[in-house]
């Protein structure tokens, strides 16, 4: 069974790979948009990739106000 920490780590790995960012520079508390330099459309692309990877569906209402990796990982983890 996957832990929340593993979920966080996988999320960071996927985000780094998707946006060709240095994984070593990404921290769970980082703002997704600022750290990756992405817009909302790119964030939706990442979200789609994460939903496929983790096999979950994240409703829009659960993502409102989510801006950091840790909170996103928490929302994914509770749906696993």
C-alpha positions as semicolon CSV with decimal commas, in nm:
position;residue;x (nm);y (nm);z (nm)
1;X;0,000;0,000;0,000
2;X;0,122;0,346;-0,093
3;X;0,188;0,603;0,182
4;X;0,114;0,972;0,163
5;X;0,487;1,042;0,146
6;X;0,523;0,806;-0,150
7;X;0,229;0,975;-0,320
8;X;0,397;1,313;-0,267
9;X;0,727;1,186;-0,405
10;X;0,563;1,030;-0,711
11;X;0,370;1,350;-0,777
12;X;0,692;1,554;-0,764
13;X;0,868;1,304;-0,992
14;X;0,586;1,320;-1,248
15;X;0,567;1,699;-1,237
16;X;0,942;1,729;-1,286
17;X;0,937;1,486;-1,578
18;X;0,633;1,644;-1,743
19;X;0,773;1,999;-1,729
20;X;1,139;1,903;-1,757
21;X;1,219;2,058;-1,421
22;X;1,502;1,958;-1,188
23;X;1,339;1,719;-0,941
24;X;1,592;1,814;-0,672
25;X;1,454;2,168;-0,667
26;X;1,091;2,067;-0,607
27;X;0,959;2,058;-0,251
28;X;0,612;1,953;-0,130
29;X;0,540;2,301;0,007
30;X;0,624;2,476;-0,323
31;X;0,357;2,659;-0,517
32;X;0,293;2,448;-0,828
33;X;0,236;2,742;-1,061
34;X;0,532;2,950;-0,943
35;X;0,782;2,666;-0,914
36;X;0,705;2,515;-1,254
37;X;0,626;2,846;-1,425
38;X;0,299;2,709;-1,563
39;X;-0,046;2,845;-1,637
40;X;-0,386;2,692;-1,561
41;X;-0,403;2,501;-1,891
42;X;-0,068;2,338;-1,823
43;X;-0,184;2,258;-1,469
44;X;-0,485;2,077;-1,618
45;X;-0,251;1,873;-1,838
46;X;-0,053;1,774;-1,530
47;X;-0,371;1,691;-1,343
48;X;-0,486;1,461;-1,624
49;X;-0,151;1,285;-1,616
50;X;-0,168;1,246;-1,238
51;X;-0,523;1,109;-1,251
52;X;-0,412;0,847;-1,503
53;X;-0,099;0,757;-1,310
54;X;-0,275;0,717;-0,976
55;X;-0,601;0,580;-1,118
56;X;-0,817;0,842;-0,949
57;X;-1,057;1,114;-1,053
58;X;-1,030;1,450;-0,882
59;X;-1,346;1,662;-0,897
60;X;-1,297;2,031;-0,968
61;X;-1,444;2,134;-0,633
62;X;-1,169;1,942;-0,451
63;X;-0,898;2,130;-0,638
64;X;-1,022;2,483;-0,577
65;X;-0,760;2,670;-0,381
66;X;-0,498;2,396;-0,417
67;X;-0,170;2,557;-0,514
68;X;0,105;2,349;-0,351
69;X;0,228;1,999;-0,421
70;X;0,162;1,871;-0,068
71;X;-0,207;1,960;-0,071
72;X;-0,250;1,811;-0,418
73;X;-0,080;1,491;-0,299
74;X;-0,316;1,479;0,002
75;X;-0,620;1,510;-0,225
76;X;-0,489;1,227;-0,443
77;X;-0,395;1,008;-0,146
78;X;-0,744;1,014;0,009
79;X;-0,886;0,883;-0,320
80;X;-0,646;0,588;-0,352
